[in-house]
Structure formats: structure tokens, C-alpha cells
Amino acid sequence: MPEHIADPARTHALLKKHGFIFKKSLGQNFLTNPKILQNIVAAAELSQADDVIEVGPGIGSLTQFLAEAAHQVLALEVDGRLLPVLAETLADYRNVQVVLEDVLKADLPALVAEHLDGRHQLKVVANLPYYITTPILMHLMQSRLDFASLTVMMQKEVADRLTAQPNSKDYGSLSIAVQQTMAVAVAFEVKRTNFVPAPNVDSAIVTLTRRPTPLVTVQDQAAFDQLVRGAFAARRKTLWNNLQNLYGKTAKPQLQQALDAAAIAPSQRAEQLSIADFGRLSDALVAAGV
């Protein structure tokens, strides 16, 4: 394998050669520990049977390892200043396509159809920018692509929220939105000292694998999503108060009817409810005409 792009000396040499200045607004933090990159690829369980979408390749540190392990790599980079760096660092990898795209605005199915052959299992592996981790995750999950898994680096605080269970401070609407359709696990944690520039927080590698069937199937997914967001709108308030704020005080009779049908006490708080509880309550609210 050629010299690691992530080797600290090579990273600094590349940045100096291209006169690259980090943009704080893009959340650019480059990993300078090849062993961690190796472990990310291992966590993703990549093989030549896989095609990979990478979000934010930076200078190609992770891309290099992905190209060595997978069949093809489609890397989406939003910062055009990095294209000449990537053209240099990835010149030897014919199985990598770098596209100047904002993942949040990209038509992912169209990009995949254009750049990947469609005959291989599709996975996402990426070091996500901290400031837009959640929007990117939701965008990927809601895309029409059939991902086998997502293996992504994010700040540890978000990882804690993704994996949180009921009755914990980190459990919330994000936990439910992800866990309903994905099995989530933290593969390992990464200290901030492994990056240049070093971020202010530690990170975690999280693997998300699509469930064969959703953890909870509901009559109206949009109504379920609205309920969950509203229930956590004011965490210190009871479920009853949050439901009134969400649906209006005129809906009190229907709200009580739905809570009774779902066997949920109005005095409970949202973080005490399991995803199954929210599923029952959502269906009961739909049945009550709320």
C-alpha cells in the first residue's frame, strides 16, 4: 500500500504544498492516525462486494483505505479547494470517483446510478462534519437508496443520543427516529488529539444497520414523527402538557381517550416511553381523530 495520506507528516506536507486553510464553517477536521482509519474500515466490514459512498473525503485519508478494501468509492466533497489535493492523493486509485456535491442537496440515487455500477452492496462510510451530522444522517436514511449499513464518525455526544434508551438523559426524538428503522451500535471512540486541527470534543464511530422490518410499524408515519417531536419539545413537562401544546387544548377529550387506549399515564414524561409506547399512542391518536 502507498504511503498513508493520514500520516501526520504527509498530511502537514500536503496542506502546506496546496496552501490549504481550514474553514471552520465547514467543520473540517482531518484524521491523522492510520490505525483508526483501518479500524473504521474493519467496523464497516468492507469487501470487494461493496460499493461505498463517502461524505466529505477531505484530503483522502479515509478514502485511501476505502479504495483498498471496497469495489468502488463515490466521494462527495463540498469544498472545491480540496479537489486538486484529492486529484493528487488519489491518483493511483481508479476505483474512486470524487464529485463536487453538497450531500444535503444531492440527488443520491441519480449520483449512484451515474457513478456506481449498481451490482454491489451499498454502504456509507464517512467522517461527518460535526455541525451537520444529524441533517446528513437523516438525509441519508430518508433517501431512496438501499444502504446495507452506515459507518460514520460523529461527535460522541450525538453518538450517545443515537444509542440512548428510555429513562436516560440522552434519549430523545433523534434516538427514536434512528432506532425505529436502524440497529445502532458504537464501534469505538476516538480522542480529539487524533485530528488536525483538533476539535473541541471527542468522537465515536457508529454503525447503523437497516432492520429487516421497522422496530415499530405505525398507521401513519408522519403522525408518529410529529408526536415524537412534540412529546420531547419541552423535556421537563409532562406528556400531557406537551400533547396539549402540540394538538391544542380543545383536543383534551381525544387525547385522554388515546392515552387510555394506549395504557399510558398522562403524568409520564416523554423519556419514559419506549418506541413501542409511542407507536401505540400514535395509532390511538389517529383512531381518536386527533
Wavefront OBJ file of the C-alpha trace (Angstrom):
o trace
v 0.000 0.000 0.000
v 1.342 3.501 -0.795
v 2.302 5.903 1.981
v -0.646 6.725 4.210
v -2.224 10.103 3.447
v -3.186 10.219 7.134
v 0.424 10.037 8.284
v 0.842 13.321 10.231
v 3.970 14.368 8.325
v 2.329 13.707 4.949
v -0.886 15.481 5.968
v 1.018 18.608 7.005
v 3.161 18.477 3.837
v 0.062 18.270 1.626
v -1.687 21.118 3.401
v 1.426 23.271 3.117
v 2.020 22.403 -0.535
v -1.527 23.363 -1.537
v -1.727 26.343 0.814
v -4.869 24.883 2.322
v -6.546 26.877 5.099
v -9.217 25.152 7.158
v -12.719 26.596 7.025
v -14.333 26.451 10.436
v -17.736 26.912 8.775
v -17.307 23.538 7.024
v -16.302 21.671 10.173
v -13.049 20.437 8.649
v -11.016 18.159 10.941
v -8.701 15.652 9.254
v -7.751 12.367 10.912
v -4.002 11.820 11.256
v -3.980 8.295 12.660
v -3.897 5.496 10.030
v -4.699 2.838 12.641
v -8.044 4.490 13.396
v -8.872 4.634 9.687
v -8.046 0.942 9.436
v -10.415 0.272 12.332
v -13.202 2.272 10.645
v -12.919 0.102 7.550
v -12.963 -3.005 9.765
v -16.092 -1.743 11.570
v -17.789 -1.262 8.185
v -16.882 -4.868 7.256
v -15.950 -3.791 3.739
v -15.102 -6.197 0.951
v -14.899 -6.244 -2.840
v -18.640 -6.974 -2.782
v -19.295 -3.428 -1.545
v -19.608 -0.026 -3.162
v -19.109 2.887 -0.770
v -20.440 6.430 -0.554
v -18.135 8.711 1.425
v -19.278 12.139 2.584
v -16.519 14.725 2.932
v -13.305 12.952 1.863
v -11.135 15.937 2.848
v -7.635 15.171 1.571
v -8.457 11.495 1.005
v -7.169 9.982 4.249
v -10.125 7.637 4.755
v -10.813 7.385 1.011
v -7.456 5.672 0.518
v -8.401 2.881 2.943
v -11.892 2.576 1.432
v -10.440 2.235 -2.066
v -8.132 -0.550 -0.888
v -10.983 -2.508 0.708
v -14.087 -1.922 -1.448
v -15.039 -2.394 -5.084
v -15.817 1.294 -5.819
v -15.925 4.548 -3.846
v -18.082 7.581 -4.613
v -16.794 10.525 -2.559
v -18.907 13.672 -2.226
v -16.912 16.804 -1.351
v -18.489 20.239 -0.884
v -15.237 22.248 -0.770
v -13.885 22.801 -4.276
v -10.498 23.849 -2.867
v -9.879 20.195 -1.981
v -10.338 18.822 -5.498
v -6.706 19.412 -6.604
v -5.474 17.824 -3.364
v -7.679 14.782 -3.938
v -6.580 14.579 -7.576
v -3.015 14.205 -6.280
v -3.564 11.919 -3.304
v -5.974 9.533 -5.054
v -4.301 9.496 -8.485
v -3.423 5.790 -8.159
v -6.948 4.681 -7.244
v -9.003 4.031 -10.371
v -11.969 2.827 -8.350
v -12.607 6.256 -6.748
v -14.906 8.930 -8.162
v -14.753 12.342 -6.450
v -17.762 14.569 -7.098
v -18.162 18.211 -6.051
v -21.539 17.968 -4.316
v -23.301 19.083 -1.157
v -24.728 15.823 0.167
v -27.762 17.644 1.600
v -28.679 18.952 -1.859
v -27.577 15.931 -3.868
v -29.886 13.567 -5.719
v -28.219 10.488 -4.277
v -29.988 7.857 -6.402
v -29.024 9.777 -9.563
v -25.391 10.078 -8.455
v -25.187 6.396 -7.611
v -26.734 5.452 -10.960
v -24.209 7.675 -12.749
v -21.029 6.677 -10.917
v -21.529 3.168 -9.500
v -22.377 0.007 -11.378
v -25.370 -0.941 -9.207
v -24.363 -4.591 -8.914
v -22.771 -4.348 -5.486
v -23.992 -3.863 -1.934
v -24.060 -0.185 -0.997
v -22.584 1.164 2.237
v -21.881 4.626 3.630
v -18.579 5.222 5.410
v -17.701 8.768 6.420
v -16.214 11.192 8.894
v -19.207 13.518 9.173
v -18.842 17.263 9.830
v -19.962 17.768 13.419
v -22.129 20.809 12.790
v -24.451 18.989 10.357
v -24.166 15.363 11.481
v -27.863 14.930 12.219
v -29.186 16.529 8.983
v -26.795 14.389 6.921
v -27.773 11.209 8.771
v -31.487 11.855 8.304
v -30.970 12.805 4.649
v -29.128 9.546 4.001
v -31.687 7.447 5.853
v -34.606 9.107 4.052
v -33.025 8.788 0.619
v -34.389 6.111 -1.688
v -31.113 4.198 -1.626
v -30.983 0.702 -0.200
v -27.992 1.017 2.128
v -26.801 -2.127 3.827
v -25.177 -0.049 6.568
v -23.748 3.309 7.556
v -20.468 3.509 9.472
v -19.885 7.118 10.426
v -17.737 9.174 12.728
v -19.509 11.843 14.755
v -19.075 13.713 17.997
v -19.519 11.412 20.967
v -22.461 13.436 22.275
v -24.507 12.670 19.145
v -23.481 9.012 19.280
v -24.799 8.876 22.848
v -28.144 10.257 21.646
v -28.386 7.771 18.784
v -27.860 4.763 21.039
v -29.769 6.056 24.092
v -32.518 4.014 25.739
v -35.627 5.215 27.635
v -35.137 6.793 31.070
v -31.780 8.341 30.148
v -30.876 11.985 29.629
v -29.684 11.349 26.051
v -32.869 9.587 24.922
v -34.978 11.764 22.659
v -36.612 12.237 19.282
v -33.331 11.552 17.431
v -32.901 8.223 19.259
v -36.367 7.148 18.156
v -36.134 8.475 14.597
v -32.991 6.406 14.002
v -33.713 3.296 16.078
v -37.135 2.726 14.535
v -35.509 1.537 11.288
v -31.821 1.058 12.152
v -29.899 -1.077 14.640
v -27.324 1.272 16.160
v -24.054 0.487 17.933
v -20.915 2.390 18.911
v -17.915 0.570 17.423
v -15.250 2.586 19.259
v -14.362 6.085 20.445
v -11.728 8.458 19.064
v -9.885 11.086 21.094
v -9.747 14.643 19.752
v -5.942 14.510 19.649
v -6.106 12.308 16.521
v -7.224 15.206 14.315
v -5.776 18.295 12.706
v -6.966 20.757 13.741
v -8.072 19.117 16.984
v -11.823 19.584 17.585
v -13.193 20.591 20.968
v -14.885 17.228 21.547
v -14.133 13.522 21.349
v -15.671 11.376 18.628
v -17.215 7.957 18.155
v -17.567 5.555 15.251
v -21.186 4.441 14.974
v -22.541 1.642 12.836
v -26.153 1.743 11.687
v -27.601 -1.344 10.053
v -31.034 -1.328 8.466
v -33.538 -3.543 10.279
v -35.348 -6.167 8.131
v -38.582 -4.646 9.441
v -39.086 -1.442 11.485
v -38.927 -1.804 15.260
v -42.438 -0.358 15.299
v -44.848 -0.212 12.363
v -47.461 2.545 12.646
v -50.585 3.503 10.727
v -49.306 6.990 9.878
v -45.524 7.569 9.914
v -45.858 11.357 9.584
v -48.218 11.437 12.579
v -45.804 9.270 14.578
v -42.874 11.578 13.768
v -44.921 14.637 14.735
v -45.943 13.024 18.023
v -42.366 12.123 18.971
v -41.004 15.597 18.200
v -43.844 17.257 20.105
v -43.562 14.947 23.100
v -39.907 15.944 23.569
v -40.466 19.649 22.805
v -40.187 20.559 26.498
v -38.429 17.710 28.286
v -39.313 18.876 31.795
v -43.018 18.976 31.059
v -45.325 16.005 31.373
v -46.542 14.165 28.330
v -49.987 15.615 28.936
v -48.736 19.203 28.781
v -46.657 18.572 25.664
v -49.576 16.870 23.929
v -51.844 19.831 24.672
v -49.243 22.196 23.269
v -48.934 20.016 20.174
v -52.591 19.316 19.413
v -54.365 22.158 21.227
v -56.394 22.238 24.436
v -59.624 21.677 22.522
v -58.380 18.134 21.811
v -58.296 17.182 25.522
v -61.082 14.529 25.298
v -59.438 12.802 22.323
v -56.014 12.992 23.993
v -57.334 11.340 27.152
v -59.109 8.698 25.066
v -55.882 7.918 23.178
v -53.761 7.761 26.339
v -56.263 5.383 27.942
v -56.316 3.194 24.825
v -52.502 3.065 24.764
v -52.334 2.417 28.554
v -50.030 5.411 29.095
v -50.318 7.713 32.107
v -50.570 11.422 31.171
v -48.232 12.249 34.071
v -45.323 10.430 32.430
v -42.574 12.278 30.597
v -41.529 11.517 27.040
v -38.198 9.972 28.031
v -40.057 7.281 29.998
v -41.801 5.965 26.867
v -40.341 3.212 24.692
v -40.583 3.316 20.917
v -43.353 0.720 21.196
v -45.231 3.033 23.595
v -45.005 5.869 21.088
v -46.231 3.537 18.363
v -49.328 2.554 20.347
v -50.042 6.151 21.294
v -49.628 7.366 17.723
v -52.108 4.775 16.413
v -54.511 5.583 19.255
v -54.353 9.305 18.428
v -55.061 8.570 14.766
v -58.010 6.375 15.815
v -59.287 9.154 18.106
v -59.227 11.603 15.216
v -56.557 13.907 16.619
l 1 2 3 4 5 6 7 8 9 10 11 12 13 14 15 16 17 18 19 20 21 22 23 24 25 26 27 28 29 30 31 32 33 34 35 36 37 38 39 40 41 42 43 44 45 46 47 48 49 50 51 52 53 54 55 56 57 58 59 60 61 62 63 64 65 66 67 68 69 70 71 72 73 74 75 76 77 78 79 80 81 82 83 84 85 86 87 88 89 90 91 92 93 94 95 96 97 98 99 100 101 102 103 104 105 106 107 108 109 110 111 112 113 114 115 116 117 118 119 120 121 122 123 124 125 126 127 128 129 130 131 132 133 134 135 136 137 138 139 140 141 142 143 144 145 146 147 148 149 150 151 152 153 154 155 156 157 158 159 160 161 162 163 164 165 166 167 168 169 170 171 172 173 174 175 176 177 178 179 180 181 182 183 184 185 186 187 188 189 190 191 192 193 194 195 196 197 198 199 200 201 202 203 204 205 206 207 208 209 210 211 212 213 214 215 216 217 218 219 220 221 222 223 224 225 226 227 228 229 230 231 232 233 234 235 236 237 238 239 240 241 242 243 244 245 246 247 248 249 250 251 252 253 254 255 256 257 258 259 260 261 262 263 264 265 266 267 268 269 270 271 272 273 274 275 276 277 278 279 280 281 282 283 284 285 286 287 288 289 290
